[in-house]
């Protein structure tokens, strides 16, 4: 490793400073020495973009706050942008600007990425930069990286998974604690799993967006969104859960997408009842699971925490570490 | 991508032409066009090293056979060596020579790698080449790659897994079919899962070797081998399996390694009885599963086929694709 590359300082910005954005900030600080040792790079968080710059959420960050993407991109030597904003806009416009400014981007924004991901990746390719999006799907479970690697040699034919931690948490508590849907939802909100407006989680829309991201990766395209049946968990009653439990069965909220032999892609999202032999049977609480069927390897399943500050932020920093490794022409192996 | 790099021909050799070696050959042939399109590289299998060069195992390969490693390394422009031999020697000596010849190596040899892996990796580093060893552990399950990536940001504190497909197959059949140990072993041998001499599988030694490879990766070191209790499945009776089943429990053969807060590494390998809430409960047949506990992400589990020609060969070709991507300073993202 050349010393000049080795000890370069890389400037980063964080867009959005909620749970995930703060998690990134904490991990980058905690891991500063180690990232320097492992990747030979000094990392500096140079700007944090928020809507309200008068509110310092983490002590010592007030001087980094801005509400202007132009301000962020005017930082001399800015090279990577972490984005943890909700919704398509202004996130997409910000990342487009960043990519055109030759910045690598790492995003956790599934709503934006499901719709604009292929476009953003194409733009990044044209600009010679990378897009990390591991955090958009299944939280801390490295499904994107694993699938990219598998796709180097295998074809993926079918993907099935529990992709929404909040729904799985609610279904788990209805079964294990005998709570009603409303009680379980309330507790999920208390614990910070569900948003104040839980619509996206419980309607299946969140799982649907993640499934579309996986479809784009596995098959290079998505089914027509209007053709996909999306059913949430909000119609499941305590009685139904009780009845399933008495029969040794469990409700799971499952998203699946498949490419048929004629090339057509079909997808659906909805509740499913599984028995104890099913791989999704023991996946409780906020855990996510993704199963992919491939031609050479066979069936591969990944299970891990589907939400949370540190799992999500961690995979974003891993995306960053991977990008840095690629740019230097090496990845540190241990 | 530069055209000159883009269309280079890379010459490869395969050492050992049993199940896995043949799997590599088939995949490289089947994927030739795709690997060229995705990685911009033309791949040629230039030599196949076997003990008996008079026996052509795959039609059209007779002219490639040799029993001399010097013959392999004398091929002009040889760049990568796939190794699928059993036992430490002559495999280690061959790979040492290959690495000193500036060849990348990709190995499936767990016995060799458990003992000499750290040494081989150090030698590779000195020679500026890479060692791929995904196939040494858990067959088609990409546990090495996933852990390497996680370790860029996380610490791993504990690893637990089903690492021997044959043992898991035998335990599954004793429970589900009511077979005796001997009947299940016989069928595992008929299906090609177990070797003619099944000692390594059923004694726990195979799982132990894989566990030591994971320990070296996660912690940079292994416990003293003499301190690790290794118990196989050969002492489990039909009666014990029946009794467990009646109680809703299942036997699993589990390998685990942990780093304590004082830095000491402890490991053990042996049978375990698990209930239906345990993540290893539904892992039947030749499937492997590996659970890793990390500080930021939490607990991550990978499940997939632990043996077989194509799963194992596939991850070796993925190792190769990854190495090629690194050497060219990029990895193709999809």
Contacts between the chains, C-beta under 8 A, distances in Angstrom:
chain1	res1	chain2	res2	distance
A	27	B	153	6.5
A	27	B	296	6.4
A	31	B	153	6.2
A	35	B	152	8.0
A	38	B	152	6.5
A	39	B	152	7.8
A	121	B	333	7.2
A	130	B	333	7.0
A	131	B	333	7.8
A	140	B	296	7.7
A	140	B	297	4.0
A	140	B	298	6.3
A	140	B	300	7.0
A	141	B	300	6.7
A	142	B	146	5.9
A	142	B	149	6.4
A	142	B	150	7.3
A	142	B	300	7.7
A	145	B	146	7.7
A	145	B	149	6.1
A	146	B	142	6.0
A	146	B	145	7.7
A	146	B	146	6.4
A	148	B	333	6.4
A	148	B	334	6.1
A	149	B	142	6.4
A	149	B	145	6.1
A	149	B	318	5.7
A	149	B	322	7.0
A	150	B	142	7.2
A	150	B	318	7.0
A	151	B	334	5.8
A	152	B	35	8.0
A	152	B	38	6.5
A	152	B	39	7.8
A	152	B	317	7.7
A	152	B	318	5.4
A	152	B	321	4.1
A	152	B	322	7.3
A	152	B	332	7.7
A	153	B	27	6.5
A	153	B	31	6.2
A	153	B	314	5.2
A	153	B	317	4.8
A	153	B	318	5.0
A	153	B	321	6.4
A	154	B	314	6.1
A	217	B	334	6.3
A	220	B	334	7.1
A	276	B	276	5.4
A	276	B	281	7.7
A	276	B	282	7.1
A	277	B	282	6.2
A	277	B	284	7.9
A	278	B	282	7.2
A	279	B	282	5.8
A	279	B	303	7.1
A	281	B	276	7.7
A	281	B	282	6.2
A	282	B	276	7.1
A	282	B	277	6.2
A	282	B	278	7.2
A	282	B	279	5.8
A	282	B	281	6.2
A	282	B	282	6.4
A	284	B	277	7.9
A	294	B	314	8.0
A	296	B	27	6.5
A	296	B	140	7.6
A	296	B	310	4.4
A	296	B	311	6.6
A	296	B	313	7.3
A	296	B	314	3.7
A	297	B	140	4.0
A	297	B	304	6.3
A	297	B	305	6.7
A	297	B	310	7.2
A	297	B	311	4.8
A	297	B	314	5.1
A	297	B	315	7.2
A	298	B	140	6.3
A	298	B	304	6.6
A	298	B	305	4.5
A	298	B	308	7.5
A	298	B	310	7.7
A	298	B	311	5.8
A	299	B	304	6.6
A	299	B	305	7.4
A	300	B	140	7.0
A	300	B	141	6.7
A	300	B	142	7.7
A	300	B	302	7.4
A	300	B	303	7.1
A	300	B	304	4.1
A	301	B	301	7.9
A	301	B	302	7.3
A	301	B	303	4.1
A	301	B	304	6.7
A	302	B	300	7.4
A	302	B	301	7.3
A	302	B	302	5.7
A	302	B	303	7.8
A	303	B	279	7.1
A	303	B	300	7.1
A	303	B	301	4.1
A	303	B	302	7.8
A	303	B	303	7.3
A	304	B	297	6.3
A	304	B	298	6.6
A	304	B	299	6.6
A	304	B	300	4.1
A	304	B	301	6.8
A	305	B	297	6.6
A	305	B	298	4.5
A	305	B	299	7.3
A	308	B	298	7.5
A	310	B	296	4.4
A	310	B	297	7.2
A	310	B	298	7.7
A	311	B	296	6.6
A	311	B	297	4.8
A	311	B	298	5.9
A	313	B	296	7.3
A	314	B	153	5.2
A	314	B	154	6.1
A	314	B	294	8.0
A	314	B	296	3.8
A	314	B	297	5.1
A	315	B	297	7.2
A	317	B	152	7.8
A	317	B	153	4.8
A	318	B	149	5.7
A	318	B	150	7.0
A	318	B	152	5.4
A	318	B	153	5.0
A	321	B	152	4.1
A	321	B	153	6.4
A	322	B	149	7.0
A	322	B	152	7.3
A	326	B	326	8.0
A	326	B	329	7.3
A	326	B	330	6.3
A	326	B	331	6.1
A	329	B	326	7.4
A	329	B	329	4.1
A	330	B	326	6.3
A	331	B	326	6.0
A	332	B	152	7.5
A	333	B	121	7.3
A	333	B	130	7.0
A	333	B	131	7.8
A	333	B	148	6.3
A	334	B	148	6.0
A	334	B	151	5.8
A	334	B	217	6.2
A	334	B	220	7.2
